[in-house]
Amino acid sequence: MNTTPPTISFLRHAAGIASSWICGYPFHLRLTLPTALLALACTTFSAPPLRAQESLPVVDFGDNLFWYNTGIPQYRAGTSKLVKEQLAEGEFITGHPFSETDPLSMVTGDYNTRGNNTRFYGGLKVHCWDNPTNRNSWTEGGCNVDHEGFDDLNLMGYALESLDTPEKPGNRLNAVGFWFWKKEDFLNGGDKFPVTFDDTSRVGVYLSRTYRNRTFKDSYAEKQVAVVPKDKWGQWETLHLVVRDGAQFYIAETAFDPQPQTLFEISPRKVKWAKYDPKAPWDFEFDATKATFEDHEFQDVTAAGWIIFKNKIENAALWLKWYGFGMDAVVNRPWEASVNVPMAKLEGPSGKDGIYMATSEVTYEQWRKITRWASRNQLCLHSPNDIDRDGNMGSMLADDADHSPDEPATGMTWYDAVLWCNALSAYEGRTPCYYEDAALTKPLHIVKNMESIEASLVPPKVYVKWEADGFRLPTAAEWALASGDEAETTAASTVPATSLPANAKGFHGLAGNVREFIWDAPGNSAEAPGPRTVLGGDFRGPNPPASGGIPSRGHYAI
């Protein structure tokens, strides 16, 4: 392993999150990311017409869904209420009709519409018989806000009003729930370019609770045990993953027993699929025993989701709570160094090697987008990156000026900066550059150990994998390579990251706005704790401060 980074690798992190990065590509491509710029190194300037890469997150639902609501906000609340339709004496359908255009997700004012894939579609249905008043066939259908630390979604109902026997039919039901996410909300360019699968692709959903014949003191179910014994309670039967290819839905053959606290995951190219034709309003059940499952190569993934059902009509107690769904897939888009941060080529000192570097400091909007994705507690396919600081919009803590999300992100620690690089690498399907072990087997995911007060005060030792294709901070030499003829500027506060004139190499803000963190350790690891070097100028001018321990813990000009 190299003990020093290649001279062509370059990233810079401007005071706060102005950062540079370098990213790896099949020809020895590497991403480096400083606090303000991002750079990508490769052995050639020529780029292929389509990006050669493995799967990356295209759908990743799971977030804090409500800011302050309590209770159980309902699906589609505010657009269409829960439907209760009587078909005959004692026979009802209750639920939300299937729709590919009317979102099933909540639309109340405090719902997190800017979260990760928080808009979804589908349909939910409970069909009951021998229940004259439709009592308790549908008990919950919405979101449990802050439910033991999570905002989970649910679908619950009972058929326990009377015992169902062959001799005397009683209260009984069947049910189905189908949730899916559409192409218009796909991440990482999946909303604009064709999406397919490779052998690393996966689709999964996480169930938090299904309860499996559990009752609660003084609950309706507990009281009904005397009417319908627990051994007669039917349950959710199977769970399947669903993908739409063009206009045609397909259901995966793999049938999961919906156990609680479980991630159900498939590799789409390794399972068989059957056509699924859901129709509004209520015709969206699926009977796997009557389906034909075959190999299928997806050419144009336009939606993905999951379905759970109970087809047998009988006494039942259905509990379901879940909070995470994800799909990693290939986005077949024109080659670019980064999907989320604009970058430009930077010629290497040899004249034949080169890197790509972010054209400006990382903005607060870019910082928050990746931080929100990385730091949430409701996860499905990807591990969290526990970034400590929220970051700020430029110099907002130092003045009374108006500020905007397109200003450089500031106020994070050096450790936040390297962890953010790892988070961006994961978000774009790249190998992370930073690790917590010398063997480079455990990617860095946390910068503050909260097991004890003492442990929280000791930052981790950070190891770098230079050959990884993910994003990282630049070295001082790399940062210098991007600088040039910038004029030093002063101002009362920070300004949008691209508003300062670009230098001759096409990069903004290297001599002003905010300063940048760099990889300033002499070798492959950074000891903790320690002061960090910052480079460049900031809005106050070229002098204060150039380095020191305090800026490394967060500063309004870094």
GUPA-177590 format. One record per residue (C-alpha): y, x, z; residue in one letter. Coordinates in steps of 0.25 Angstrom, whole numbers. Last residue first. Layout:
BEGIN
v Y	u X	w Z	rest a
...
This chain:
BEGIN
v 107	u -58	w 32	rest i
v 122	u -62	w 34	rest a
v 119	u -73	w 44	rest y
v 110	u -64	w 52	rest h
v 95	u -64	w 56	rest g
v 86	u -56	w 65	rest r
v 87	u -44	w 56	rest s
v 103	u -45	w 57	rest p
v 102	u -42	w 72	rest i
v 93	u -29	w 70	rest g
v 102	u -21	w 61	rest g
v 107	u -19	w 47	rest s
v 119	u -19	w 38	rest a
v 128	u -29	w 45	rest p
v 140	u -29	w 42	rest p
v 145	u -20	w 31	rest n
v 145	u -25	w 17	rest p
v 153	u -38	w 18	rest g
v 153	u -51	w 26	rest r
v 145	u -59	w 15	rest f
v 134	u -49	w 16	rest d
v 130	u -35	w 11	rest g
v 117	u -29	w 7	rest g
v 105	u -24	w 16	rest l
v 99	u -28	w 29	rest v
v 91	u -19	w 37	rest t
v 82	u -24	w 48	rest r
v 82	u -21	w 63	rest p
v 68	u -20	w 70	rest g
v 57	u -28	w 76	rest p
v 47	u -27	w 70	rest a
v 42	u -17	w 61	rest e
v 43	u -19	w 46	rest a
v 30	u -15	w 38	rest s
v 27	u -9	w 24	rest n
v 37	u 3	w 25	rest g
v 51	u 7	w 29	rest p
v 55	u -6	w 34	rest a
v 68	u -12	w 28	rest d
v 63	u -23	w 20	rest w
v 76	u -30	w 17	rest i
v 85	u -40	w 24	rest f
v 97	u -44	w 15	rest e
v 112	u -45	w 18	rest r
v 120	u -58	w 15	rest v
v 132	u -62	w 6	rest n
v 134	u -49	w 0	rest g
v 129	u -36	w -7	rest a
v 116	u -41	w -12	rest l
v 121	u -55	w -14	rest g
v 116	u -58	w -28	rest h
v 107	u -51	w -37	rest f
v 107	u -50	w -52	rest g
v 105	u -35	w -55	rest k
v 120	u -33	w -58	rest a
v 124	u -40	w -45	rest n
v 125	u -55	w -43	rest a
v 138	u -61	w -39	rest p
v 138	u -68	w -26	rest l
v 135	u -83	w -27	rest s
v 120	u -82	w -28	rest t
v 117	u -82	w -13	rest a
v 127	u -93	w -9	rest p
v 138	u -87	w 0	rest v
v 139	u -81	w 13	rest t
v 151	u -82	w 22	rest s
v 166	u -77	w 23	rest a
v 164	u -68	w 11	rest a
v 162	u -53	w 8	rest t
v 157	u -47	w -5	rest t
v 151	u -33	w -9	rest e
v 150	u -32	w -24	rest a
v 136	u -31	w -29	rest e
v 133	u -20	w -39	rest d
v 119	u -17	w -36	rest g
v 108	u -22	w -26	rest s
v 95	u -25	w -31	rest a
v 89	u -11	w -30	rest l
v 95	u -10	w -16	rest a
v 87	u -21	w -11	rest w
v 74	u -15	w -16	rest e
v 78	u -1	w -9	rest a
v 81	u -8	w 4	rest a
v 67	u -15	w 3	rest t
v 66	u -29	w -1	rest p
v 61	u -41	w 7	rest l
v 49	u -48	w 3	rest r
v 43	u -58	w -7	rest f
v 29	u -59	w -11	rest g
v 20	u -52	w -21	rest d
v 14	u -43	w -11	rest a
v 14	u -28	w -15	rest e
v 24	u -24	w -4	rest w
v 16	u -30	w 7	rest k
v 25	u -29	w 19	rest v
v 22	u -29	w 34	rest y
v 30	u -35	w 45	rest v
v 29	u -33	w 60	rest k
v 32	u -46	w 67	rest p
v 45	u -49	w 74	rest p
v 44	u -48	w 90	rest v
v 53	u -58	w 97	rest l
v 43	u -69	w 95	rest s
v 32	u -62	w 102	rest a
v 40	u -61	w 115	rest e
v 43	u -76	w 115	rest i
v 29	u -79	w 113	rest s
v 20	u -85	w 102	rest e
v 32	u -87	w 93	rest m
v 29	u -75	w 84	rest n
v 42	u -74	w 75	rest k
v 41	u -69	w 61	rest v
v 29	u -77	w 55	rest i
v 21	u -78	w 42	rest h
v 19	u -63	w 39	rest l
v 7	u -62	w 29	rest p
v -5	u -57	w 36	rest k
v -14	u -48	w 27	rest t
v -4	u -37	w 25	rest l
v -13	u -26	w 32	rest a
v -1	u -22	w 40	rest a
v 0	u -36	w 46	rest d
v 11	u -46	w 48	rest e
v 14	u -47	w 33	rest y
v 25	u -48	w 23	rest y
v 24	u -48	w 8	rest c
v 18	u -62	w 5	rest p
v 10	u -64	w -7	rest t
v 16	u -74	w -16	rest r
v 15	u -89	w -18	rest g
v 29	u -93	w -19	rest e
v 30	u -99	w -5	rest y
v 21	u -88	w 1	rest a
v 31	u -77	w -4	rest s
v 43	u -86	w 1	rest l
v 37	u -86	w 14	rest a
v 34	u -71	w 14	rest n
v 48	u -68	w 11	rest c
v 53	u -78	w 22	rest w
v 44	u -70	w 31	rest l
v 52	u -57	w 27	rest v
v 65	u -64	w 29	rest a
v 61	u -70	w 42	rest d
v 58	u -57	w 47	rest y
v 71	u -51	w 44	rest w
v 77	u -63	w 51	rest t
v 84	u -75	w 45	rest m
v 99	u -78	w 46	rest g
v 103	u -79	w 32	rest t
v 99	u -87	w 19	rest a
v 108	u -83	w 8	rest p
v 117	u -95	w 3	rest e
v 111	u -105	w -6	rest d
v 109	u -114	w 6	rest p
v 124	u -117	w 8	rest s
v 134	u -113	w 18	rest h
v 148	u -119	w 22	rest d
v 156	u -109	w 30	rest a
v 158	u -108	w 45	rest d
v 153	u -94	w 47	rest d
v 142	u -85	w 53	rest a
v 130	u -94	w 54	rest l
v 131	u -99	w 40	rest m
v 131	u -85	w 34	rest s
v 121	u -88	w 24	rest g
v 113	u -101	w 25	rest m
v 104	u -98	w 37	rest n
v 90	u -94	w 40	rest g
v 79	u -103	w 47	rest d
v 75	u -91	w 55	rest r
v 60	u -88	w 60	rest d
v 52	u -89	w 48	rest i
v 38	u -94	w 51	rest d
v 31	u -92	w 38	rest n
v 20	u -104	w 38	rest p
v 7	u -103	w 32	rest s
v 4	u -110	w 18	rest h
v -6	u -121	w 14	rest l
v -1	u -132	w 23	rest c
v 10	u -130	w 33	rest l
v 18	u -139	w 42	rest q
v 25	u -129	w 51	rest n
v 37	u -126	w 42	rest r
v 41	u -111	w 41	rest s
v 38	u -107	w 26	rest a
v 43	u -119	w 18	rest w
v 55	u -120	w 26	rest r
v 58	u -105	w 25	rest t
v 55	u -105	w 10	rest i
v 66	u -116	w 7	rest k
v 75	u -111	w 18	rest r
v 76	u -97	w 12	rest w
v 78	u -102	w -2	rest q
v 89	u -112	w 3	rest e
v 96	u -101	w 12	rest y
v 97	u -92	w 0	rest t
v 89	u -79	w -3	rest v
v 99	u -69	w -8	rest e
v 101	u -68	w -23	rest s
v 94	u -65	w -35	rest t
v 81	u -63	w -29	rest a
v 74	u -51	w -33	rest m
v 64	u -48	w -44	rest y
v 58	u -34	w -45	rest i
v 57	u -23	w -56	rest g
v 49	u -11	w -61	rest d
v 53	u -5	w -74	rest k
v 67	u 2	w -71	rest g
v 61	u 10	w -60	rest s
v 71	u 6	w -51	rest p
v 67	u -9	w -52	rest g
v 74	u -19	w -60	rest e
v 77	u -32	w -52	rest l
v 73	u -45	w -58	rest k
v 79	u -58	w -53	rest a
v 75	u -68	w -43	rest m
v 78	u -83	w -39	rest p
v 71	u -87	w -26	rest v
v 62	u -98	w -25	rest n
v 52	u -97	w -37	rest v
v 52	u -82	w -36	rest s
v 50	u -70	w -46	rest a
v 49	u -80	w -58	rest e
v 38	u -82	w -68	rest w
v 39	u -95	w -75	rest p
v 31	u -106	w -68	rest r
v 17	u -110	w -66	rest n
v 17	u -114	w -52	rest v
v 3	u -111	w -46	rest v
v -1	u -120	w -34	rest a
v -1	u -120	w -19	rest d
v -2	u -135	w -14	rest m
v 2	u -139	w 0	rest g
v 1	u -151	w 10	rest f
v 5	u -151	w 24	rest g
v 7	u -162	w 35	rest y
v -5	u -171	w 38	rest w
v -8	u -182	w 47	rest k
v -19	u -192	w 45	rest l
v -26	u -203	w 54	rest w
v -34	u -214	w 48	rest l
v -42	u -223	w 57	rest a
v -52	u -231	w 49	rest a
v -61	u -243	w 49	rest n
v -67	u -244	w 34	rest e
v -64	u -242	w 20	rest i
v -68	u -229	w 15	rest k
v -58	u -222	w 6	rest n
v -50	u -214	w 17	rest k
v -41	u -205	w 9	rest f
v -33	u -192	w 9	rest i
v -25	u -187	w -3	rest i
v -18	u -174	w -5	rest w
v -7	u -169	w -13	rest g
v -3	u -161	w -26	rest a
v 6	u -165	w -38	rest a
v 10	u -160	w -52	rest t
v 0	u -149	w -54	rest v
v 0	u -146	w -69	rest d
v -13	u -139	w -75	rest q
v -23	u -142	w -64	rest f
v -37	u -137	w -67	rest e
v -47	u -147	w -63	rest h
v -62	u -146	w -59	rest d
v -68	u -160	w -58	rest e
v -69	u -171	w -47	rest f
v -73	u -185	w -52	rest t
v -69	u -195	w -42	rest a
v -78	u -207	w -36	rest k
v -82	u -201	w -23	rest t
v -68	u -195	w -22	rest a
v -62	u -209	w -20	rest d
v -47	u -208	w -21	rest f
v -36	u -218	w -17	rest e
v -23	u -219	w -24	rest f
v -22	u -234	w -29	rest d
v -12	u -239	w -19	rest w
v 2	u -240	w -26	rest p
v 1	u -233	w -35	rest a
v -10	u -225	w -42	rest k
v -17	u -213	w -38	rest p
v -26	u -207	w -50	rest d
v -34	u -195	w -45	rest y
v -42	u -186	w -54	rest k
v -53	u -178	w -47	rest a
v -52	u -163	w -44	rest w
v -62	u -151	w -41	rest k
v -59	u -140	w -32	rest v
v -56	u -125	w -34	rest k
v -44	u -125	w -43	rest r
v -36	u -134	w -33	rest p
v -39	u -125	w -21	rest s
v -40	u -135	w -9	rest i
v -34	u -136	w 5	rest e
v -36	u -146	w 17	rest f
v -28	u -140	w 29	rest l
v -33	u -146	w 42	rest t
v -28	u -150	w 55	rest q
v -35	u -163	w 54	rest p
v -48	u -166	w 46	rest q
v -46	u -173	w 32	rest p
v -61	u -171	w 27	rest d
v -57	u -164	w 14	rest f
v -62	u -169	w 0	rest a
v -61	u -158	w -10	rest t
v -62	u -165	w -24	rest e
v -47	u -163	w -26	rest a
v -39	u -175	w -31	rest i
v -32	u -175	w -45	rest y
v -19	u -182	w -49	rest f
v -16	u -183	w -63	rest q
v -1	u -182	w -69	rest a
v -1	u -167	w -71	rest g
v -11	u -162	w -62	rest d
v -10	u -169	w -48	rest r
v -16	u -163	w -36	rest v
v -23	u -169	w -24	rest v
v -30	u -164	w -12	rest l
v -41	u -172	w -5	rest h
v -43	u -178	w 9	rest l
v -55	u -186	w 13	rest t
v -60	u -197	w 23	rest e
v -48	u -201	w 32	rest w
v -56	u -208	w 43	rest q
v -64	u -220	w 46	rest g
v -65	u -225	w 60	rest w
v -79	u -232	w 63	rest k
v -83	u -221	w 73	rest d
v -70	u -223	w 81	rest k
v -74	u -237	w 85	rest p
v -66	u -249	w 78	rest v
v -62	u -259	w 88	rest v
v -63	u -252	w 101	rest a
v -57	u -240	w 94	rest v
v -45	u -248	w 90	rest q
v -37	u -244	w 103	rest k
v -39	u -229	w 100	rest e
v -34	u -231	w 86	rest a
v -21	u -239	w 90	rest y
v -18	u -228	w 100	rest s
v -18	u -229	w 115	rest d
v -24	u -215	w 116	rest k
v -27	u -209	w 102	rest f
v -38	u -209	w 93	rest t
v -45	u -199	w 85	rest r
v -55	u -203	w 74	rest n
v -51	u -191	w 65	rest r
v -37	u -187	w 69	rest y
v -32	u -184	w 55	rest t
v -21	u -174	w 58	rest r
v -14	u -162	w 52	rest s
v -19	u -162	w 38	rest l
v -15	u -151	w 29	rest y
v -15	u -152	w 14	rest v
v -19	u -142	w 3	rest g
v -18	u -138	w -11	rest v
v -22	u -124	w -15	rest r
v -19	u -114	w -27	rest s
v -25	u -100	w -26	rest t
v -35	u -102	w -37	rest d
v -24	u -107	w -47	rest d
v -17	u -121	w -48	rest f
v -6	u -126	w -57	rest t
v 8	u -130	w -56	rest v
v 17	u -132	w -69	rest p
v 32	u -128	w -66	rest f
v 44	u -136	w -61	rest k
v 40	u -142	w -48	rest d
v 30	u -131	w -45	rest g
v 42	u -121	w -45	rest g
v 39	u -116	w -31	rest n
v 37	u -130	w -24	rest l
v 32	u -143	w -30	rest f
v 41	u -155	w -27	rest d
v 42	u -161	w -42	rest e
v 27	u -158	w -43	rest k
v 23	u -169	w -33	rest k
v 17	u -169	w -19	rest w
v 6	u -178	w -15	rest f
v 1	u -187	w -4	rest w
v -11	u -197	w -4	rest f
v -16	u -205	w 7	rest g
v -28	u -215	w 6	rest v
v -33	u -226	w 15	rest a
v -45	u -235	w 18	rest n
v -45	u -246	w 28	rest l
v -54	u -255	w 37	rest r
v -52	u -266	w 47	rest n
v -65	u -274	w 47	rest g
v -76	u -278	w 38	rest p
v -87	u -286	w 46	rest k
v -102	u -283	w 43	rest e
v -99	u -270	w 36	rest p
v -91	u -266	w 48	rest t
v -76	u -263	w 50	rest d
v -71	u -264	w 64	rest l
v -57	u -270	w 66	rest s
v -43	u -265	w 67	rest e
v -46	u -251	w 66	rest l
v -42	u -248	w 52	rest a
v -31	u -237	w 54	rest y
v -20	u -229	w 48	rest g
v -14	u -216	w 47	rest m
v -7	u -207	w 36	rest l
v 2	u -196	w 41	rest n
v 12	u -185	w 38	rest l
v 15	u -173	w 47	rest d
v 28	u -168	w 53	rest d
v 23	u -157	w 61	rest f
v 25	u -151	w 76	rest g
v 15	u -161	w 83	rest e
v 20	u -172	w 74	rest h
v 34	u -168	w 71	rest d
v 36	u -181	w 62	rest v
v 23	u -189	w 59	rest n
v 26	u -192	w 45	rest c
v 22	u -205	w 37	rest g
v 11	u -215	w 37	rest g
v 6	u -220	w 50	rest e
v -1	u -232	w 55	rest t
v -7	u -239	w 42	rest w
v -19	u -248	w 44	rest s
v -13	u -250	w 58	rest n
v -13	u -265	w 57	rest r
v -14	u -271	w 42	rest n
v -12	u -285	w 49	rest t
v -25	u -291	w 44	rest p
v -33	u -278	w 44	rest n
v -46	u -281	w 37	rest d
v -43	u -270	w 26	rest w
v -34	u -258	w 26	rest c
v -29	u -249	w 14	rest h
v -21	u -237	w 19	rest v
v -13	u -230	w 8	rest k
v -4	u -218	w 6	rest l
v 2	u -214	w -7	rest g
v 8	u -201	w -13	rest g
v 20	u -193	w -14	rest y
v 27	u -181	w -7	rest f
v 40	u -175	w -4	rest r
v 40	u -165	w 7	rest t
v 36	u -154	w -2	rest n
v 42	u -143	w 8	rest n
v 54	u -149	w 15	rest g
v 67	u -153	w 9	rest r
v 64	u -168	w 10	rest t
v 62	u -166	w 25	rest n
v 63	u -181	w 29	rest y
v 75	u -184	w 38	rest d
v 81	u -195	w 28	rest g
v 68	u -202	w 26	rest t
v 60	u -200	w 13	rest v
v 46	u -198	w 18	rest m
v 36	u -193	w 8	rest s
v 28	u -203	w -1	rest l
v 37	u -200	w -12	rest p
v 38	u -211	w -23	rest d
v 35	u -205	w -37	rest t
v 20	u -203	w -37	rest e
v 17	u -215	w -28	rest s
v 5	u -221	w -20	rest f
v 9	u -233	w -12	rest p
v 12	u -230	w 3	rest h
v 3	u -236	w 13	rest g
v -3	u -249	w 18	rest t
v -13	u -257	w 10	rest i
v -18	u -270	w 17	rest f
v -30	u -279	w 18	rest e
v -31	u -289	w 30	rest g
v -30	u -301	w 20	rest e
v -28	u -295	w 7	rest a
v -20	u -284	w 0	rest l
v -8	u -282	w 10	rest q
v 1	u -271	w 6	rest e
v 8	u -263	w 17	rest k
v 18	u -252	w 10	rest v
v 25	u -242	w 19	rest l
v 39	u -241	w 15	rest k
v 45	u -236	w 2	rest s
v 57	u -227	w 1	rest t
v 63	u -225	w 15	rest g
v 50	u -220	w 21	rest a
v 41	u -215	w 10	rest r
v 30	u -210	w 21	rest y
v 35	u -215	w 35	rest q
v 42	u -207	w 45	rest p
v 33	u -207	w 58	rest i
v 40	u -205	w 71	rest g
v 52	u -196	w 72	rest t
v 62	u -190	w 62	rest n
v 70	u -178	w 65	rest y
v 68	u -168	w 53	rest w
v 56	u -173	w 46	rest f
v 46	u -167	w 37	rest l
v 44	u -153	w 44	rest n
v 36	u -148	w 32	rest d
v 23	u -148	w 25	rest g
v 21	u -149	w 10	rest f
v 19	u -137	w 2	rest d
v 17	u -140	w -13	rest v
v 19	u -129	w -23	rest v
v 15	u -117	w -14	rest p
v 11	u -105	w -22	rest l
v -1	u -102	w -31	rest s
v -4	u -89	w -37	rest e
v 5	u -82	w -46	rest q
v 8	u -78	w -61	rest a
v 22	u -84	w -64	rest r
v 22	u -89	w -78	rest l
v 30	u -82	w -90	rest p
v 27	u -68	w -85	rest p
v 38	u -59	w -80	rest a
v 43	u -46	w -86	rest s
v 50	u -37	w -77	rest f
v 38	u -29	w -74	rest t
v 32	u -22	w -61	rest t
v 37	u -34	w -52	rest c
v 46	u -35	w -40	rest a
v 51	u -48	w -35	rest l
v 64	u -49	w -27	rest a
v 71	u -58	w -17	rest l
v 84	u -57	w -12	rest l
v 91	u -60	w 2	rest a
v 82	u -57	w 13	rest t
v 74	u -47	w 5	rest p
v 62	u -52	w -3	rest l
v 52	u -44	w -11	rest t
v 43	u -50	w -21	rest l
v 32	u -41	w -28	rest r
v 26	u -41	w -42	rest l
v 16	u -30	w -44	rest h
v 12	u -36	w -58	rest f
v 7	u -49	w -52	rest p
v 20	u -52	w -46	rest y
v 26	u -48	w -32	rest g
v 39	u -53	w -27	rest c
v 51	u -46	w -22	rest i
v 61	u -51	w -13	rest w
v 76	u -51	w -10	rest s
v 83	u -59	w 1	rest s
v 95	u -66	w 5	rest a
v 89	u -72	w 16	rest i
v 97	u -69	w 28	rest g
v 105	u -57	w 24	rest a
v 99	u -54	w 10	rest a
v 85	u -51	w 9	rest h
v 82	u -41	w -2	rest r
v 70	u -39	w -10	rest l
v 65	u -28	w -19	rest f
v 52	u -22	w -24	rest s
v 55	u -12	w -35	rest i
v 55	u 0	w -26	rest t
v 40	u -3	w -22	rest p
v 39	u -5	w -7	rest p
v 35	u 7	w 2	rest t
v 22	u 9	w 9	rest t
v 14	u 5	w -3	rest n
v 0	u 0	w 0	rest m
